Amino acid sequence: MGIFKRLSWFFKQEKKSYLIGILALVIVALLQLIPPRIIGIVVDEIETGAITSASLTQWLVILASTAIGQYLLRYLWRVKIWGNAAKLEKIVRNQLYDHFTNMDNEFFQKYRAGDLMAHATNDLRGLRMVAGGGILTMADAISVGLTTLIAMMFVVDWRLTLIAIIPLPFLAIASRVLGRRLHVLFRDAQAAFSQLNNKVQESIQGIKVVKTFGQEKEDIEDFDREAEHVVEKNRAVYKVDSLFDPTITFIMGIAYFLTIFVGGLLITNNEITIGDFVTFINYIGMLVWPMFAIGRLFNIIERGSASYDRIENLLREETSVIERHGAVEKPISGDLNYAIEEFSYPDSNDITLRDIHFTLKTGGTLGVVGKTGAGKTTIIKLLLREYDQYKGNIEYGNYDIRDYTLDALLKHIGYVPQDNYLFSDTIRENIRFADPTLDQSAVEAAARLANIHEDILELPKGYDTEVGERGVSLSGGQKQRISIARAILINPELMILDDSLSAVDAKTEESILSGLKDIRSGQTTIIAAHRISSVMHAEEIIVVEEGTIVERGTHEELLEMDGWYKHMYEQQQLERKLEGAE
């Protein structure tokens, strides 16, 4: 029953609604006692010949009134109790979503998207059943069970009642044993479902790769194995779950046997009437539901408890990126001073960055180049506060960036990453994602600067074209330019292009960079790239190798050094000439 204690915050919040629903349940339980007693009275009147049309009509009116009352009250408790269950599901789902949006990269490396979706769907369903079916079943079982036992004891015969309930303690013992086993098995089944979700999500997102390499058959086989694993885990759950009903039926069968045996003796000795015995048998039948409800209640509780364990484990995860008390709320401005002595990714002993120092004046442009894996993107991640644990500091306008609120920092940085993410919406909504209130003219102005406007107009629906999940209907270059337009539209204090021009040709690249230079006078820009042409006009260029700066200077100064930068520039110039010759 610990799950009810853990959810006490919600039950206190909705106590009025729950009390109304439970009160309606109790009244229904009391009304249910009337029909069996009336049936017993009618049987006795028929046996004694005392039945009349008037008395029969009277009993029928009472039965009809009882039925109508139960109908109305059952509607009331369903609205109150199940309505509260839906409200709990909404609250916890919002808590999870808010938690997800506030977590850092480390969290999303630990939990994959499919796993998080399973928590937000399957586990919430189990929790909803506790707040709805669990409360209903417990209140109904207690109210019906107690009122029925009291009626059996005082309306019919207390001795017969004591005999009938002898087997019931064994039911409580069996339910507890089965419930504990069910908790463990259901938790394993939920984990297996999360793994299956991960598999489906990865396969759908990577369907182009799967098809390109002709791995459809192997992927389906992998899915079959994961699905079979889920079936096995759920089969184990249902094996234990299926023992509840037979156990209850067996115990209730013993209760019926004892009732008939002892009841027959009492009738023979004229200690109770046949009508009393018929009433008692009907009451025994009414006890069947509370007994089944106990089994169902343990089932619901253990499933809900396992689900809530998983949800609470997620909510207990803490982000390492935390806003400091009294953080600076004014937007970033001024010079950028980047001074990292050392940085390692969490759970890694390898040093990723070492001695990265540079100063970027307001309105200046910094170029960052180097081999794949040299550390270019990591430099940017620290600037975006994806990680806060490092030796050194990064200052913007004489404030450590960790002293800014996240809104003051991130809302004024236009970041275009290597992996351009577009939402499954129209091109227009993707471009004005940061501010959906902007009009079409602003959207088109940003698209022109990103050199994508003409491409969009050539599409059948123009700016109303749906791009599909992650922009699947667009080419790599189109996705990059739409992402650049999205960043341009917010007019950021700092623009960061992280290898975001790699999928466009040299002419388009030159056009975009020229346009950015014209409109961003007085604003700061960082360009990380493999292509030297992307950074050659920057005021300063740093060459990163194995997490440290090995060369720095202007384009001309770096060419004079005869190092990596010069060799890469000459190689890329040769490649461009060969492409032109073709």
N, C-alpha and C positions, 0 to 999 in steps of 0.2 A: 504493500500500500504506500510505499515511499514516494511513488510518482505523484500521488495526490498532495503530499506535503511539499514536494518540490514545485508544484504548480499552485501552491496556496496563494501566491501573489495575484494570480489571475482570478481565483475563486473569490478572494476578498473583494477584488475590483468589481466583479459581476455578481456579488452575493444576493442582491435583491432579485435579479432575474432568475438566478438558480433557485432561490427560496420559493418563488412563485411556481416554477416548474415542478419542484419536488412536492410542494403542497398539493398541486393538481394530481400528481402521481399517487400520493397517499389517499386522497379522496377517491380516486379511481379504485384503489385497492379495497377501500371500505365498501364502495358500491358493488364490487365484485362478490362480496359475501352474501348479498341479498338473493340473487337468483338460486343458488343451491339450497338456501333455507326455504325459499318459497316452494321449490320442487319437492322438498321433504314434507312440507305441510300439506301440499296438494295430494301427495301419495298417501299420507295418513288419512286425509279426508275421503279419498276414494276408497281406501280399505274399510273405513268405518261407515261409509255411505253418507257422510255429512256434506259432501260436495253439492253446491247449488250453482245456478247460472250467475247469480249476483256475486257469490264469493269468487268464482272462476274469473269473472270479468274484473273484479277488484284486483286479483293477483296479476292478471295480464296487463292492466294499466300500470301497476307498480313496476312490472318487468320492462315495459316500454319506456317509462320515465327513467328508469335506471340506465337503459341502453343509450338514450339521448344524452343523459348527463355524462356518461363515460365518453361518448363521441366528442362532446365539446371540450371536456377536460383533457382528453388525449391530444386534441389539436393544440391546446394551450401549452402543454408540456413539451410537445415536439418543437413548437416555435421558440420557446424559451431555451431549452437545453441544447438543441441542435444549432440554434442561432448563435449561442455562446461558443459552441465548438468551432463554428466557422470564424468567429471573431478571434479566437485564440490562434487559429491557423494563420489568419491575416497578420496578427501582431508579431508572431515568431518569424513569419516569412519576411516581414519588413525588417525585423532585427537582423536576420541573416543577410539580406540584401545590403543593408546599411553597413554591416560588418565587412562584407566582401569589398565594398567600394572604399573602405578605409584601410584595407590591409596592404602590405607591401609585397614586393616581388618574391621574397623568401616564402611567403605564405602560398602564393600561386605556383611555386615550384614544388612545394610539399603536397598540395592538393590539386589534382587535375580537374578540368572543367566538368567532365562526366560525373566525378565523385561529388562535386559541389551541387550539381543538378539533382543527384539522387537524394542528398540531404534536404534539398528545398522542395522535393516532391514526395517521394516515398516515405521518408521519415516524418514529414509534416502530416501525412495521412494517418500514420500511427498515433501521433500526438493528438490529432483531431478526434480520433476514436476514444481516447481517454476522456477528453473534456465533454464528449457527447455520449457515445455508447457506454463509456465507463461509468459516468455519473448516473446515467439513466438506468443501467443494469444494476448498479449497487443500490440506488434508492428504490427501484422497483422491487428488487429481490428482498430487501429488508422490509419494505412496507407490506408487500403481498405476503411474504413469509410470516412475519410477526402477526399481522391481522388474522391470517388464516389459522395459525397455531392457537391464537387466543380464542377464535370462534370455535375451533375444534374442541378446545378444552372446556369452555364454559357453556357453549350452546349444545354440544352433543355429550361428550363424556371424557373426563380428564384421564381416566385409566387407559382408555383406548388411544388417546393422544400420546401418552408416555410410551406405550408399546410401539406406536407407529414411528416415533422419532429415534428409536434406539440405533438404527443404522446410520443416521445422519453425521455423527462425528467422523466416521470413516471417510465420508465424502470430503470433509475439510482437509483431512490428512492427505488423501490422494490428490486433491487439487493443488495443494502446496508443493508436493513433490514434483508433479507434472509441470507446474508453473515455473519452478526454478530451472528445470531442464529446457523449457520452452524459451526462456529469456536468452540463454546462451546460444541456442540454435537460431533464433530469429536475428540476433545480432550478426551472426556469421552469414545468414541469408541476405541481410541488408548490405553487408560488405561485398558479397558476391555480385549483387545487383549494381553497386557502384562501379565495380570493375567492368561489368558489361556495358554500362553507360559510357565509361571511358573509351572502350573499344569502339563502340558505335560512333561516338563523337570524333575520334581520330580518323576512322575510316571514311566518314562523310567529308571531313575537311580535307583529307588527303586523297580523295577519289581520283583526281587527275594523275597523281603519282602512281596510284595503284593500277590504273588503266594503262598508263604509259609503259610501265614495266611488265604488263601482262600478268599481274598478280591477283586477278579477281578470284580464281579458284582457291588459292592459298589464303586469301583474306576471308573468304566465306568459311573455309575450314577452321580458321582461327576463331571466327564468330561462333561457329557451331560448338567449339570446345568451351568457349566462355558461357554460351547459353546453356549447355549441358551442365556446367558447373553450378549455375544458378538453379537449374532444375533439381540437381542433387541436394543442394543446401535447403531448398524449399520442401523437397520431399521429406527430408529429415524433420523439418518443422511440422509438416502435416501428419507425420507418423505419430508424433507426440500429441499434437492437437486432436487427432482422431480418437485418442484414448479417453478424452473427457466425456463424450456422450455415452459410449458403452459403459463406462464406470458409473455414471449417474443413473443410467437405465437399470443397471444391475442392482444398485443400492435402493432405488425406488421400487424395484420389483420385490426386494426383500420386505420393504415397508408395506406394500400391498398385501403380500402373503401374510404377514403378521396381523395386519388389519382385518383381513377376511377371516382368519382363523379365530382371533380373539373376539371380533365383532359377532361372528356366528354363535359363539358361546354365550355372549351377553344377550343376544336376541332369544336364544333358547331358554335362558333363565329369566326372560321378560324384564331385563334391566334397561334395555333400550328398545325403541320401536323400529320397524322396518324403515319408516320415513327418516328417523334419526340416522340409521345406517347408510341410507342413500345420500343424505346430506353429507355425512362424514366421508364417503367415497368420493363425492364431488370435491370436497375440500382437499382430499389427498391428491386428486387430479390437479387442483390449483397449486399445490406445492411442487408439482413437477417443474413448472416454469422457474420458480426461484432456485431450485436445485440446478437446473440447466444453466440458469443465469450466473450461478457461482462459477461454474466451469468457464463460461464465456467471459466473465469478469476477469478471472485469472489470465485468460488468453489475451484480452485487451490490455490489461495492466502490464504484462510482461513484454508484449510487442511495443506498447507505448514507452515503457521504461527503457528498452533497448534503443528505440529511436531517439528518445530525449538524451540519452547518454551521448549518442553520436552528435546531436545538435549542440549540446553543451560543450563537448570537446572542441568543436569549431569555434564557438563563441568565446571560449577561454583563450584562444590563440591571440597573442598580442603583436601589434605592429612595432617594429623597431624605429619607425619614423613617427615621432610624436612632436606636436606643437608645444613649444615651451610656454610657461605661464607668462602672460604679458607680452606675447610675441608682437613684433612690428606688423601693423596692418596696412601701412601705406605701400603702394606699389613699388616694386624695385626700380631703381634708377641710379645712374652714376657709373663709375668704372667697375670693372670686374677684375678682382684679384684672386687668382687660383693658385693655391700653394698646398699641394698634397705631398706629404713626406712618404706615406706608405698606405696602401689599401689592399686588403684581401677579401674575397667574397666569403660570406658566412659558411662555416663548415669546410673551409678550405685552408690548407697550410701554405699554399702557394701565394706569393706576393704578386698581385696583378698590376698595380701601379706603384712607381717609386720616383720620387723627386720630380714631380710634375709642377712646374712653376711658370706662370705667364700672367701678364697684365693686359687687359683689353680695354682701351679707352672708350668712352661713350661715343657711339657713332662709328666705331672701327669695325673691321672685319678680320677674323682669325681663321686661317686655314689649318686643318689637322689632317695629315696624311700618314700612311704607313701600310704595312702588309696586313692581310686579313689576320685577325687575332692579336694585333699589336697592342690594343687597348684603347682605340679611338672611341668606341661606343661607351666603354666604361668611364672615360673622362666625362662624357655627357651625362651618363646615369647619375653620377655624383652631383652634378650641377642641377639635375632635376629632382634631387633628393629621393632617389629610389633607394639609396643606402645612406645612412648617417654615421656609420661607425668607421672612422678612418683617422689616421694621424695627420694633423695639419688643419687647414681651414680654407674655406672658400668665402670670399667677401664680395658683396654687391652693394656699392654705395656706402662703404665703410661699416656695413652690418654683415655679420656672419649669416649665410643663407639659412642656417638652422635657427636663427633668431626671428625670421619672418614667419608669418602664418603661411600655410600652404597655398591659400587663395592669393595672397599678396605676391607670392613667387610664381606659381604655376600659371595663373590666369594671364600673366604678362610675358609668358614665354611661348612663342610659336614653334612647336617642335614637329618636325617631319622625319619620322624614323625610317630605318631601312625597310622594315616590314610594314608597308602601308596598309592600314586597316580601314576599310570602308564598311559602313553599316548597310544592312539590307533595306535600303530606302531609295528615294530618288537622288539624282545627282545634286539637285538644288538643296535638298535637306542635308546631304553630306557636306556640301561646301559651307552652309551656314549653320553647321552643327553647334558651334559655340554660342550662337545668338540667332535662334529661329525667327526673330522678329524682323531681321534685316530684309529689305525689299530686293526685288529682282535686279535692279540697277547695280546695287552693291555686290551681289553675287556675280553678275556678269563682269564687273570691273576686276574682281579678284581672279576670275577665270581667264580674262585676257592677259593679265600679268603673268599667270602661270602657263600661258600659251596653250590652253585647252578649250577656249571658247569655240573656235571653229570646229574642232572635233565633236563637241557636244551638239552643235547645230546640225551636224550631219547625221546624228542618230535619229531614228524614227520619231521619238517623242521628246527630243531635245533635253531640256533640263528636267523634264518629268520622267525621264528614263529610269526604270528600276535597275539598280546595279547588281542585284542578287547578293547572296551571302558572301561577305568579305570582298565584294566587288568582282565576283567571278565572271561577269559578262564583259568586263573591260580588260584591255591589255595592260601589261606591267607599266608601260610609259604613261598610259592614261590614268591609272590609279595613282602614280606618283604625282602627276600634275594636279589632279583633283585634291590630293592631300596638301600640296603646296598652296593651292588656292584657299583651302580651309584655314591654313595657318596665316596667310596674308590678310584674310578678312578681319581678323581680330586686331590688326595693327599692333603687333607685340613690341614691347621694349627690346626683347632679345629674340632673334630668329635663329633657330638651330636646324640646319639641314644635314642629316646624318646619312650620307651616301644616298641621298634621295633623288639624284639625277642620273643614276647609273643606267636606267632603262630608256633614256631619251637620247637622240642623236646629238652630235656636237653643235649643230646649228640651233636646235631647240634649246639646248643647255645655255648657249651664249645669249639667246634672246631672253630667257628667264632671268639669268643673272644680271643682265643689263637693266631689265625692268625693275628688279629688286633694288639695284643700286640707286636708281632714279627716285623711287618712292620712299626709300628708307634712309634718306639723308638725316643724320643725327641720331639714328638708331643702330643698335649693335647687332652683329651677325657672326655666327660661327658655322663654318662649313667643314664637315668631315667627309673625306672622299678618297676613292682609289684613283680617280681620274685627275691628273694634275691640272688640266684646263679648268676644273671647277674652282681651284683655289689660287691660281696664279696671280690674280689681281688683288689678293688680300694684303693688308698692311703688314701682317706678320704670318708666317707659316711655320708650324712645328712638325717635325718628322718624329713619329713615335715608333719605337722598336722594343719589343718585349717589356712593355709597360713603362718605358722611360723615354725622355726626349734625347734624341741623338743628334739632331740638326735643327737649327732655327734661323729665321731671317726672312727677307723678302724673296720674291721669285728670282730676281737677278743675283742676290747674294748667295742663294742656295745653289744656283747653277755654277757659280765660281768655286764652290767648295769641292766639286767633283766627287760627291758622295752618292748615297742612295737616291736622293731626290733627282739629281742630274741624270743618273742612269735610267731611272723610271721615266723621266720626261722624254729623254731621247728615244726610249723604247716605244712609248705611246705615240710620239710624233711619227716614227717609222711605220707603226701599225696604221695610222691615219692615212699616210701616203700610199701604203699598199692597198688599203680599202678604196681610196680614190682612184687608183690605177685600175682596179677591177671594174 
